[in-house]
Amino acid sequence: MMDLSDRLQEILRAIVEEYISSSEPVGSETIVKKYNIGVSPATVRNVMVSLTREGYLNQPHTSAGRIPSCQGIKLYIDTLMKENQLSVRDEVTIKEYLWEERYNLNKLLRNSVHQLADRSKTLSVIATDSGDVYFAGLSHILDLPEFYDIDLTKSVLSLIDEVSTLEEILNRTVGQDDVHVLFGEELGIENLAPCSFIFAHFGSGEKSGSVGLIGPSRLPYARLIPTVRYFSNLLTDITGSW
């Protein structure tokens, strides 16, 4: 893996952010027109070739443009992305909404998963360590072009029924990071290759589990990672106060 120069990092950031926004393969002309990077389309094309060779980009067979690989998106998340923190107003609104059910775990988790789905516009999932699964936002993923593929949609929906597969995914979120991002491609689950998972652990003891999101690999990570982190911390605080 090469050490990316500032220019390569800048172009990779632009490609990832354009792909997240458009869901389409990204061409050099688009990068030059929409992003102030100060280089020619030919230079961008050369950089794209280098990034593809190093595994940060993929080139779909039907397009001259490029899309970021999971390796490219992970580099973007780890080093190039600036998180968009929740506003104080949003934090207060979420907390007030969930606080009403702070002594009823079932209602608390149901309210949490619906609130997270509404704010993320994708599939929200909470899985407790005792094996209960809560979800909301199915209608949101059906609006996304990636899920026009019926086989992909079936595979995602089956996670809700096949708790063992979901648990296998969540077991990979063990580590020091407070929020984990996993890709179907790296999980070795072929039907889920176009998907990504953003999850964080919450609580302790019998009142613990994972909260997160399932969606396409082009999720708006800068906004959703801090959102999942906030829900995780809030659920930990609420359940820890009993």
C-alpha positions in Angstrom: 0.0 0.0 0.0 1.5 3.3 -1.0 1.8 6.4 1.1 -0.7 8.8 -0.5 0.5 12.3 -1.3 -1.6 15.3 -0.4 -2.9 15.5 -4.0 -3.9 11.9 -4.1 -5.7 12.2 -0.8 -7.5 15.3 -1.9 -8.7 13.6 -5.1 -9.7 10.5 -3.2 -11.7 12.5 -0.8 -13.5 14.2 -3.6 -14.3 10.9 -5.3 -15.6 9.4 -2.2 -17.8 12.4 -1.3 -19.1 12.6 -4.9 -20.0 8.9 -4.9 -21.7 9.2 -1.6 -23.8 12.1 -3.0 -24.6 10.7 -6.4 -24.4 6.9 -6.2 -22.8 6.9 -9.7 -19.3 6.1 -10.9 -17.2 9.3 -10.7 -15.4 10.7 -13.7 -12.5 13.1 -13.9 -14.5 15.9 -15.5 -16.9 15.8 -12.6 -14.1 16.2 -10.0 -12.6 19.1 -11.9 -15.9 20.9 -12.3 -17.3 20.4 -8.8 -14.3 20.4 -6.6 -11.7 23.1 -6.3 -8.5 21.0 -6.6 -6.6 23.0 -9.2 -5.6 20.3 -11.6 -6.6 19.2 -15.1 -8.9 16.2 -16.0 -5.8 14.4 -17.3 -4.1 14.7 -14.0 -7.2 13.4 -12.2 -7.4 10.5 -14.6 -3.8 9.6 -13.9 -4.4 9.8 -10.1 -7.5 7.6 -10.6 -5.4 5.0 -12.3 -2.9 5.0 -9.4 -5.6 4.8 -6.8 -7.3 1.9 -8.7 -4.0 0.0 -8.9 -3.5 0.4 -5.2 -7.0 -0.9 -4.4 -8.6 2.4 -3.3 -10.9 2.6 -6.3 -12.8 0.1 -8.5 -13.8 0.6 -12.1 -17.2 -0.9 -13.0 -17.0 -2.7 -16.4 -19.8 -0.6 -17.8 -18.4 2.8 -16.9 -15.3 4.9 -17.5 -15.8 6.4 -14.0 -14.5 5.0 -10.7 -16.2 4.1 -7.4 -14.3 3.8 -4.1 -13.6 0.4 -2.7 -14.1 -0.5 0.9 -10.4 0.1 1.4 -10.8 3.6 -0.1 -13.8 4.4 2.1 -12.0 3.2 5.2 -9.1 5.4 4.4 -11.5 8.3 3.9 -13.2 7.6 7.3 -10.0 7.1 9.2 -7.9 10.0 7.9 -9.7 12.3 5.4 -13.2 12.8 6.7 -14.4 15.6 9.0 -17.3 14.5 11.2 -20.4 16.6 11.4 -21.4 16.7 15.0 -25.0 16.8 16.1 -26.2 20.2 17.1 -27.1 20.8 20.7 -30.7 21.2 19.6 -30.7 17.7 18.0 -29.1 16.2 21.1 -31.6 17.7 23.4 -34.5 16.6 21.2 -33.3 13.0 21.0 -32.7 12.9 24.8 -36.1 14.3 25.7 -37.8 11.8 23.3 -36.0 8.8 24.8 -36.0 10.0 28.4 -39.7 9.5 28.7 -39.3 5.7 28.5 -36.1 5.4 30.6 -37.5 2.9 33.0 -39.0 0.6 30.3 -36.2 -1.1 28.3 -38.5 -2.5 25.6 -40.1 0.9 24.9 -36.8 2.7 25.2 -35.1 0.5 22.5 -38.2 0.7 20.2 -38.2 4.5 20.5 -34.5 4.6 19.9 -34.5 2.5 16.8 -37.3 4.6 15.2 -35.7 7.9 16.1 -32.3 6.7 14.7 -34.0 5.5 11.4 -35.8 8.8 11.0 -32.6 10.8 11.4 -30.4 8.5 9.3 -32.9 7.7 6.5 -31.7 4.1 6.4 -32.3 0.8 8.2 -31.7 1.2 12.0 -31.1 -1.9 14.1 -30.7 -2.6 17.8 -29.6 -6.0 18.9 -29.4 -6.8 22.6 -26.9 -9.2 24.1 -29.8 -11.3 25.2 -30.9 -11.9 21.6 -33.7 -9.4 21.0 -33.7 -7.4 17.8 -35.4 -4.1 17.1 -35.5 -2.5 13.7 -37.0 0.4 11.8 -36.5 2.2 8.5 -37.2 -0.5 5.9 -39.0 2.0 3.7 -35.9 4.2 3.7 -33.6 1.6 2.1 -36.2 0.8 -0.5 -35.8 4.4 -1.8 -32.1 3.9 -2.3 -31.0 2.8 -5.8 -28.7 0.0 -4.5 -31.8 -1.7 -3.1 -33.6 -1.9 -6.4 -31.7 -5.2 -6.6 -34.3 -7.5 -5.1 -31.6 -10.1 -4.1 -29.7 -7.5 -2.1 -32.9 -6.4 -0.4 -33.8 -9.9 0.5 -30.4 -10.5 2.0 -30.5 -7.4 4.1 -34.1 -8.2 5.3 -33.1 -11.8 6.2 -30.6 -10.4 8.7 -33.6 -9.4 10.8 -34.9 -13.0 10.9 -31.5 -14.8 10.9 -30.2 -13.4 14.2 -27.2 -15.6 14.1 -25.9 -13.9 11.0 -26.5 -10.5 12.5 -24.7 -11.6 15.7 -21.8 -12.8 13.6 -21.4 -9.3 12.1 -21.8 -7.6 15.5 -19.2 -9.9 17.1 -16.6 -8.3 14.7 -17.3 -4.9 16.3 -15.3 -5.8 19.4 -12.3 -3.5 19.9 -11.2 -0.1 21.1 -13.1 2.0 18.6 -16.3 3.5 19.9 -18.0 3.2 16.5 -17.2 0.4 14.0 -17.7 0.4 10.3 -17.8 -2.9 8.5 -18.4 -3.8 4.8 -20.2 -6.8 3.4 -17.2 -7.2 1.1 -14.7 -7.6 3.9 -17.1 -9.8 5.9 -17.1 -12.4 3.1 -20.9 -12.4 2.8 -21.3 -12.2 -1.0 -24.9 -11.1 -1.2 -24.1 -8.2 1.2 -21.0 -6.9 -0.6 -22.6 -3.6 -1.6 -23.6 -2.9 2.1 -22.0 -1.2 5.0 -22.7 -1.5 8.8 -22.2 1.3 11.3 -22.5 -0.1 14.9 -21.6 0.8 18.4 -22.0 -1.1 21.7 -24.1 0.3 24.5 -24.8 -0.5 28.2 -23.5 -3.2 30.4 -24.7 -6.4 31.9 -28.2 -7.4 31.1 -29.0 -4.0 29.6 -26.4 -4.1 26.8 -26.3 -4.6 23.1 -25.4 -2.9 19.8 -27.1 0.0 18.0 -26.4 0.9 14.5 -27.3 1.3 10.8 -27.3 -0.9 7.7 -27.2 0.7 4.3 -25.2 1.0 1.0 -21.5 1.4 1.2 -21.9 5.1 0.3 -23.6 6.0 3.5 -22.9 9.7 4.6 -20.4 8.6 7.3 -19.4 12.1 8.3 -23.0 12.6 9.6 -24.0 9.1 10.7 -20.9 8.0 12.7 -21.4 10.8 15.3 -25.1 10.1 15.3 -24.6 6.4 16.1 -22.0 7.4 18.7 -24.5 9.7 20.4 -27.3 7.1 20.5 -24.8 4.6 22.0 -23.6 6.9 24.7 -27.1 8.1 25.5 -28.4 4.5 25.8 -25.5 3.7 28.1 -26.2 6.7 30.3 -29.9 6.0 30.5 -29.7 2.3 31.2 -26.9 2.9 33.7 -29.0 5.2 35.7 -31.5 2.5 36.8 
